[in-house]
């Protein structure tokens, strides 16, 4: 299950792969919530670049306004949001989903989100939280391994062929056997929803359903998350979650028509 490996190999073989662009993006991706400020050595280690190459990329990004430095540590600036803004704006999904998620949260009194698939990860594009139920902070743009999340499994189940993903254990309940995951994804595809129980974080359960475009293709997923044992997700949440997804689909269809 390896995602976009094939496409990268093709572009290299065709001589159109721009290595400097790939390295520059790798430098940006070196920063995350756990490491918002990095030294030159940190960036070199995280990207596999030499210190000299990492320094050139960092100083170029400083010049372009995507990175700032105090002379020792480097941090991203808000300008990096521009890199994803065009995608989110053209998709129109966050604005469309927000009011429907708000209505869903009012009905079920649990946090709700919408995400899309990016390689082996889900990326949150809309979210309406209630009380904090996770130790992991979730904001727009947060990424989690798709195999350990309800939205991720909904999105993976819709892929043909299904991408190969690294089945990393995040808790002692995370599915790490490819054959077991394949059976889970078959069930998700057949049932039209997915429940994940404490596989992303202990104490957290979630349920997700697909969001389809006018042609019937799965383009996103919506979920509701709750503390384990606090609510019957299938009985008490799934009907309202499906209503929410259908409303988002209807709005997407009107915009696309």
N, C-alpha and C positions, 0 to 999 in steps of 0.2 A: 504493500500500500504506500507508494512514494510520492504522490502528488504531482509536482511540476518538474520533476527531475528530467523527464524526457524532453520537454520544451527547451530547457536550458542547454541540454546536450546538442540539440538541433541547431540552436543559434550559434553555439561555438563552432560546430562543424561548418556552418555556412559563412563563417567569418564576419558576422554582424554583431557579435557579443562585445559590449563596451565594458571592459573590465574596470576601468576607472570609475564609471558610474556605479557599478555593483559594489565597489569598495567604499565609495562615498556613502551609499545607502547603508552599508554594513556599519559604518561609523555612527550614523544616526541611530541605528537599531541597537547599538551597544548600550545606550542609555535606557533605563527603565525605572519602574517605581522603586525597586530595591537599590538602584544605583543611579540617582538623579545627577550626581556630580562625580566626575571621573578625572583622574590624572592622565597625562599622556601615556604613562606605562599601563594604566588600567585599560585604556582604549586599545592599545597595541595588543595586549594579552587577550582581550575579549574578541577582537576581530581577526587575530592571526597576522596582522600587519607588522612590519618593522616599525620601530619608533620613528624613524625618519619619514616613512610613508604616512603613518598615523598623524604626525605633526603637520604634514602638508595638507592632508584632508581637513583636519581640525581648523587650521588657520584659514583655509578657503571657506569653510562653513561659517567661521567668525566673520569674515569679510562679507559674506552674503547675508548675514543676519540671522542664521539658523542656530548658531551656537554663540555663547558668551564665555569669557574667561576672566578670572581674577589674576592671571599670571601663573597659577599653579593648577587649579581645577577648572574643568570645562563643564558647562551645563547647556541644555537645550533652551531655546527661547520660544515664546508662543508662536513665532513665525512658522515653526514646523507644522502647525495645524493646517497651514495652507496646502500642504502636500496631500492631505486627505480630504480637504474641504470640497474640492471639485467633485470627487467621487460621491461623497455624501449628498452634495447638492443635486447632482444629476440623478441620483437614485430617488430622491424625494421621500425615501422611506422614513427617516426619522421624524419629519414633520407630520407625515400622514399617520404614523403609528402612535405618536404621543397622546392625542386626546383619547384614543381607544384604550391605550394602556391605563390612562388615568381613570376611565370609567370602569375598567376591569378591577383595578386596585380598590376602588370604592365598593365594589360588590363583594370581593373575596377577602379583602383586608390582608393581603399578602403582596410582596414585591413582584413586579412583572417587568419583563424585558423583551427586546427583539434583537436578534443578532443575525449575522451573515457568516458564511464560511470563507475562510482565507487559508488555503492549503490545508494544514492539519489542525488549524485553530478556528474557534468561533471568535468573532469580533463584535462587541456590543455596539449597536448603533442607536438604540433608544432604551430608556430605563425609567421606571417610576418606582422608587423604593418606599417601603414603610419603615418599620423598625429595623435596625441593623441586625442581621442574622448571620452574617459571615465575618470571619476575622480578615478575609481578603477584601480589600476595597474594590468596588466596581464603579467605573465611570464610563462614559462614552469612549470607545476605543480600547477598553480592556479586552485582553485576549486570554482564553483558556484552551487547553487541549480538547479538541472536539470529542474524542472518544470517551471522556469522563463527564460529559455534560449532556443534559437532556436535549438542548437545542442542537448541540453538535451531532448527536446520534440521529436526530430527525434529518439534518442536512446531509450527513454521510449516507443515510439510507436511501436518499433520493439520487445519489450519484451513480452514473453508469458509464464506465466501470467505476467501482468504488476505489478511492485512492488508498494507498498503503500509508498507514500512520504508525508512529512509534507509540506503543502501548505502555506508557510510563505509569507506574503506580503512584497515585497522589494520596491515597489512604489505603488501609489494608482491605478495603472493599472494592477497589478499582479493578475492573476487568482488564486483564493483561494477556489473556489467551486469544489469539486471532480467531480461532474457530468459534469460541464463545461469543466474541463480539459480532462475528458474521451472523450467528443465529439471532442475537439481539437485534441487529439491524434489519434482518428479515421480518422479525415480529413487529418492529416499528413501522416498516413499510406497509405491512398488512393491516395493522391496527389503526394507523393514522395518528399515533401519539407515542410518547416515550416518557417513562418515569425512571429517574435515576436516584438511587438511594445511597447517600453518603459516600459517593465515589469521588467527588471533587473535594469535599471537605466533610469531616465527621460532624454529624448533627444537622446536615443540610440535605433536604430532599427537593426535587423539582420535577415538574411535568411540562412537556413542550409539545407543540403541534406545528405543522408546516404552514407557511404562507406562500401562496402560489400567485403567479402573474396571470394575465388574461389568457395566455396560451396553456396554462395548467402546469407550468414548470415551477418547481420549488425554488424560490429566490431568497427566502429568509425563514426564520423560525421565531415563534413567540413562546415565552414560558412564564410560569409562576413558581417561585421558590418559597420554601417554608422550613421551619424547624421540624426535624424528624418527630413524628407522632402528634403534631399539633393539629393536623387536618387530614381528612381523607381526600387526597388529591384527585383521584379518579372520580369519586362520587360527588364531591363538593365543589371541585374547581374545574374539571375538564369541560363540562357544558358551557360555562361562562368563558373559558379560554377559547373554545371553538367559535363562540359568537364573536369574540374580539378579533380573532384571526380572519373570520369571514368579512367583518366590517373593514379591516385593513385591505383585504383583497378587493373588495368592492371599490374602495377609493383608488387603489392602484389601477384598477381597470378603467375607471372614469378618466384618470389622468392620461393613461396610455391610449385612450380611444380617440 
